[in-house]
Amino acid sequence: MPLPTLNCVASMESITYINGTRLALPPGRGEATLLQFLREKGFTGSKLGCGEGGCGACTVMVSHWESGKVVHRSVNACLCPLYAVEGMHVVTSEGIGNIRDGLHPVQSVLARSHGSQCGFCTPGFVMSMYALLRSSDEPPAMEEVEDALGGNLWGAANVCPSSGLPCDCKSSGGGCGAGAAGCGKAGCTSAKAPPGEPIFPPELKSREPFSIAPAGPSQTDTRPARPHGRAP
């Protein structure tokens, strides 16, 4: 089977969406990973940990149109070639909630339960759980939750979400100080409602796939034109 050629449909722009924002994929970045691109664009919630897909600190959710519906999957951004997400929607931890606009329930529960620990790997846990919930028609069973979090590793002790120091929120004399409601201090938890689930971009539902082979300084990445409705 012959290798796909550069941009079979030359008139089409190589794009992706990140947290609902349309972005053109840069030329000459055949060696780049999705994680590199995200952090260059300021989406620093996704972290570079092991760089081998083993720790889950870089986890994001990637959504694509398949067989007439939107399919959501968690992806290790450190291993994902940048151009593999052409024509797809990438959602990072910044895209589902924050202290200013309101936390997503997954973020809020994790923070209030002191699950954030040092915070480095927390966005990866959040996005693995979020992707599971978005891809499930029914509430997931405990076995499914454990399986979804199987690729995420924690390495720190229990710490306060606001100060980074060990604490007990049930104690008003120290730490966060306000029990299950959170302390309300900047950097801890938020009582605001989340801004809403990211909407899959309508443009991507009708976008025809095409083969791309972007070159880079050291290598050329190849993303063949997949049949419409199929993930790469």
N, C-alpha and C positions, 0 to 999 in steps of 0.2 A: 504494500500500500504506500503510495507516494506521500512524502511529507507535505503538510500544508504550506502554502505560500504566504508571503507577507500580505496581510489584509486583503483577503479575497474580495471584500467589498471595500474598495479604497475610499469611497465617499463617506463611510461611517466612521465616526469619531470613537476612539476607545475611551470608555467612561466607567465610572463606578459611582455609587452613592454611599456616603458615610453619614450615618445619623440623619438621613433625609436630605443631605446636601449633595448636589450633583457636582462631581469633580472629573476633570479630564485626566487620564493616566499619562504620565510624562513619557516622552520617547527616550530611547537610549538607556533604559533602566532594566534590561533583561535579567540582570543578576539580583535585582532588589526583591525583598520580601514584603509582604503586606505590613508586617510590624514596623519595618523601617519607614515605610511611607506614612503610616499612621502617626508615628512619633514626629516625623518631619512636619506634619500638618498640625501638630499640637495636641493630638489625642494621646496623651501620655499615661492614661489609666492603664493601658496595655503595657506590660513590663517585659524586658528581656531578662529572663532568668537563666535557664540552662541552655537555651538556644538549640535544643534538640527535641522539643515537644514532650518533655517528660515532666515538667513542673506545673504547667498550666497557667503560669502568670501572664501569658500573652493572649489568653483565650478571648475570642470575640464571637459574635453570632453573624453568620453569613446566610442571607436569604435569597432565593431565586425562584423564578416561575417555572413550575413543572407540572405537566399534565393538568393544566387548568386551575392550579392552586399554588399558593405560596408555601414553599418548604423552607424550614428553618433548621440550621445545623450549627453546632459549636465547632470552632476551628482554631487550631494553634497558629496564630499569626506569624510566629517566628519561622514556621516551616512552609507557609503558604506563599507561593510565588505571587508577586504583585498582580500580574496579568491574569491569574486564575480567577480573580474576582471581577473581571470585565463583564459589565452587564448585570452585576449583582448588587445587593444592598448589604453593606457592612454596618453592624451596630456595635458600638463600644459601650463601656460603662458610663461614659459621659452622656450617651444618647438616651439613657433610660431614667436618669434622675440625678439630682445634686442637692446640696444643702440650700442653695439660693432658691431654686424653683420647686423643690420637693423631692423626696427620695422615693424610689420604687420600693414596693413592699419587701422585695428580696434584700435590697440594701438596708432598709430600715430594721428589719428583723435581725440581720447579721450584726449591725451596729449595736442595737439594744441588748443583744445576747452576748456582747463582748467577743464576737467571732472575728472581728477585724484584726486583732492582734497587732503586729507592727504595721500592717496596711499594705505592704509591698505586693503580696499575692492575692489580696482581697478582691480586686476587680476580676481576676480570673475565676474565682469561686462564684462571684455574682453572675458572670456571664454564662458559665456552665449551667447554673441553676436556671437562669433566665431562658436560655435556649431550650432547656428541657420543658419548661412551662409553656413556652410559645409553640412548641412542636407537639404538645400533648392535647388531645381532645378531652381527656378526663384527668382528674387529679392523679399525678404519678404515684405509684406505690413506692414504699421505702426502698425496695430493691432497685427500682429505677433511679431513685435519687442517689443511692450509693454508687451505682454504675456511672451516672453522669458526672459525679465528683471524683471518680477513680483516677482521673488524670491530673488532679490538682493536689499539690503538696503544700503543707504548712510547716514552717520551721521556727516559729517564735512562740513565746509564752503569752498568756492572756494579758492583754494590756487595755488601757483606756482609749477609746476611739478619739478623744479630744487631745489628750496630753501625751499619749504613747507610753505612759507609766502604768504599772500594775495598780488596779483600783477595784473598788466594789461600789457599784452605783446605788446599792441599797443604803450606803452610809452617806448621810448628809454632811458629814464632817470632812470628807476628802473624796478624791477621785471625781467622778462625774457628778454624783450627789443627788440625783432625783429619781432613783429607782427605775421601774419599767418605762416611765414616761420619757426617760432621757433627761439630760441636764439642761438642754436648751441653749447651751453655750455654742459659740461658733466652732465648727469642726466636730461636733458630737452628733446628735440626731436632730431630725426636723419633724415637726408635727404637720407640715403642709402636705396637701395631697400631691401625688406625683403628677408630672405634666401630661401623662398619657402615653400609650404605647406608640412606638415609631410606626408610621404607615409605610407599607411597601410602595415604592414609587410607581405610579401608573405607567410611566414610560417603559418600564422594564417588562411589563406584561406583553407588549407587542413587539419588543425589540428582537430582530432576527440575529442569531449568532453568526459570527464569521471567524475565520482562522486568523491568528495573529502570531507573529514571530519577532518580537522586539529584541533588538541586539543590545548588548551592554559592553562595558569595558573589557570584561573577561569571558562572557558567555552570552549565548542567545537562548532566550526562553521560547518555548513553542506551546501555544494553546490552540489545538485544532478546533475547527468549527464543529460543535456538537450538534446532534439533532435537536430541533427545537423542543424544549421541555425536558432536557436532560442536563444534569450537572456535569462539570468537567471531571 
